[in-house]
């Protein structure tokens, strides 16, 4: 692994090659990708430098450095999970051209979503006006319980209760309908 030099506010700080290799190996263990491991190792060494005053000396320095590297790698993995997947392109050998991946859902997915929406509409109709309107305002339109209470002239507790009952009833009805369909 190349020697990592951390430039922190114009001060040059160099970790030993052994420490750099150690941090890199910890990052590689978690990430399984050499490029990501290099980035995480750089970040971990920078964090170790910035937080060097937090090392109390209760354990060996490498134990503390391991914890910094492992935490940095885990945070990197967490950030990757939050990112939406990148749209890829497919290569068509016959035409020798790139075509973007289909941006829309498949016909099967559209059909399934229409069926689900139809089930939802039927379940909402069975709830009646008393619960259906509150459910729609709360979970479809996104109003808060307080806003719904003000708009409908009800107490916030009544709105919460009706929203809970409507959701539970709709969940039960949809589960029963799916069992019958299967």
Secondary structure, DSSP 8 states (H G I E B T S, - for coil): ----EEEETTEEEE--HHHHHHHHHHHHHHH--HHHHHHHHHHHHHHHHHTGGG--SSS-HHHHHHHHHHHHHHHHHHHHHHS-----EEEETTTTEEEE---S--HHHHHHHHHHHHHHHHHHHHHHHHHHHHHIIIIIS---HHHHHHHHT--HHHHHHHHHHHHHHHHHHHHHHHHHH-
